[in-house]
Amino acid sequence: MTRYEANKILNEVREGAPHSEACTLQCLHITGDYQAHEPVRGPVLDQEAEDKDWRGRVRERQILVGRSKE
């Protein structure tokens, strides 16, 4: 099983699809999320995703590209 397949199965589990506990644990091992201690996980994983509109993301990208050309 690849990391991509493991992430796909874990997404299905989050949505409520029935998968065995053994399969879920194997996926967690493959992705590195099983028993991950705090320094590995970092604070970002415990926060809600920011809801920015697409214009803000495009503008931020333009700024980064402009700075890289200087």
ABEGO torsion letter per residue (X at the ends): XBAAAAAAAAAAAAAGBBBBAAAAAAAAAAAGABGBBAAAAEAAAABBBBBBBAAAAAAAAAAAAAAAAX
